[in-house]
Amino acid sequence: MSLPRRTWLQGLAASGLALATAACDRVVDRLNANRKVTGVIAKAEGLTYRTQRSLQARMALAKEFTPADISRDFRANGSISPRDPAYRAHLAKGFADYRLIIDGLVERPLALSLADLRAAPARTQITRHDCVEGWSSIGQWTGARLSPLLDRAGLKPEARFLVFHCFDSLDESAGELGRYYESLDLVDAHHPQTILAYAMNGAALPVAHGAPLRLRVERQLGYKHAKYLARIEAVADFTHIAGGKGGFWEDRGYEWYAGV
């Protein structure tokens, strides 16, 4: 009880998130059998979101590391070589024709080549990637800061979220519903460590890690770091997209806010 109240509350919130994350996969397996659990998860997620937003400075940085800390073997998870025709066509041309689309509720829609993205304000950071499966790795990422790109596009007042549409499908049997996507609120979108990474550990981003472009949002768990980015859509809400929960895994029971 000698701990300052703020420190104690931060520890409590972090402990609660860790317990919820560890149990996530087991809970998801039971969702169809017990729909009451869904309500419990939603309430816990809302509490975690509100607690972190109230206790943690909006621009507080995730811990950064030194080159000596970089993991020798950074695991590639999820899709590692998408079979989607549009992606394979870009890959065959070395992404020469690739364009990242930024549209939706913006004043000036953008179509950015890799050269455009490399010329944009950039950031290099060495951070830890925490996977919901229980493993972590440290890597160096270089990419265009998302916030200046949003300023360039000009978000409309009604925009509240960004949806990241990807080239890869994790469930090909589900058609468009099996395509990977993710979403963020504008607080995390404008965070200085939120970047569109085109390089990893000093080299071009490997295909297994999301080439040509992946999201790095360092204050959230790994499934939020969408790979193989095709389009960023500014929206007022995401209930009309895919399963309506804001992400591929969220549509299957994971938490939308996965702060660490």
DAHU-V676839 format. One record per pair of residues at least 4 apart in sequence whose ideal C-beta (glycine too) atoms are under 6 Angstrom apart, sorted by the first residue. I is the first residue (numbers start at 1). J is the second residue. If there is no record, write none. Layout:
i:I j:J
i:I j:J
This chain:
i:3 j:7
i:3 j:8
i:10 j:55
i:13 j:51
i:17 j:48
i:20 j:44
i:21 j:132
i:23 j:27
i:24 j:132
i:27 j:37
i:28 j:253
i:30 j:34
i:31 j:38
i:31 j:253
i:45 j:255
i:45 j:257
i:47 j:51
i:49 j:257
i:51 j:55
i:52 j:56
i:52 j:259
i:56 j:60
i:58 j:187
i:61 j:193
i:62 j:127
i:62 j:193
i:62 j:218
i:62 j:219
i:64 j:125
i:64 j:126
i:64 j:127
i:65 j:69
i:65 j:126
i:65 j:138
i:69 j:138
i:70 j:138
i:70 j:140
i:71 j:137
i:71 j:138
i:74 j:137
i:74 j:139
i:75 j:137
i:76 j:80
i:76 j:208
i:76 j:209
i:79 j:168
i:80 j:208
i:81 j:207
i:82 j:87
i:82 j:167
i:82 j:168
i:82 j:228
i:84 j:167
i:84 j:169
i:87 j:167
i:90 j:95
i:90 j:98
i:93 j:97
i:95 j:114
i:95 j:212
i:98 j:212
i:99 j:111
i:99 j:113
i:100 j:112
i:101 j:111
i:101 j:231
i:102 j:110
i:102 j:153
i:102 j:232
i:103 j:109
i:104 j:233
i:104 j:234
i:104 j:235
i:105 j:156
i:105 j:158
i:105 j:159
i:105 j:234
i:106 j:153
i:106 j:154
i:106 j:155
i:106 j:234
i:107 j:154
i:108 j:153
i:108 j:154
i:110 j:153
i:112 j:116
i:112 j:117
i:114 j:212
i:117 j:144
i:120 j:144
i:121 j:145
i:121 j:148
i:122 j:144
i:123 j:145
i:123 j:195
i:124 j:142
i:125 j:141
i:125 j:193
i:126 j:140
i:127 j:218
i:128 j:136
i:128 j:138
i:129 j:137
i:129 j:222
i:130 j:136
i:130 j:221
i:130 j:260
i:131 j:135
i:131 j:222
i:132 j:221
i:132 j:223
i:139 j:200
i:140 j:201
i:141 j:197
i:141 j:216
i:142 j:199
i:143 j:195
i:143 j:196
i:143 j:197
i:143 j:198
i:144 j:196
i:145 j:195
i:146 j:189
i:146 j:194
i:147 j:190
i:150 j:155
i:155 j:159
i:155 j:234
i:158 j:236
i:159 j:234
i:160 j:236
i:161 j:183
i:161 j:185
i:161 j:235
i:161 j:238
i:162 j:184
i:162 j:189
i:162 j:232
i:162 j:234
i:163 j:183
i:163 j:233
i:163 j:235
i:163 j:238
i:163 j:241
i:164 j:182
i:164 j:215
i:164 j:226
i:164 j:229
i:164 j:232
i:165 j:181
i:165 j:230
i:165 j:231
i:166 j:180
i:166 j:181
i:166 j:226
i:166 j:228
i:166 j:230
i:167 j:228
i:167 j:230
i:168 j:180
i:168 j:228
i:169 j:178
i:169 j:179
i:170 j:180
i:171 j:178
i:172 j:178
i:174 j:178
i:177 j:242
i:180 j:248
i:181 j:248
i:182 j:224
i:182 j:226
i:182 j:247
i:183 j:238
i:183 j:246
i:183 j:247
i:184 j:188
i:184 j:189
i:186 j:190
i:188 j:194
i:188 j:217
i:193 j:218
i:194 j:217
i:195 j:216
i:196 j:213
i:197 j:214
i:197 j:216
i:198 j:205
i:198 j:213
i:199 j:205
i:200 j:205
i:200 j:209
i:205 j:209
i:205 j:211
i:207 j:211
i:210 j:214
i:210 j:227
i:210 j:228
i:213 j:229
i:214 j:227
i:215 j:225
i:215 j:226
i:216 j:225
i:217 j:224
i:219 j:259
i:220 j:224
i:220 j:258
i:220 j:259
i:221 j:258
i:221 j:260
i:223 j:249
i:224 j:258
i:238 j:246
i:239 j:244
i:242 j:251
i:243 j:251
i:245 j:250
i:245 j:251
i:246 j:250
i:246 j:256
i:249 j:254
i:250 j:254
i:250 j:256
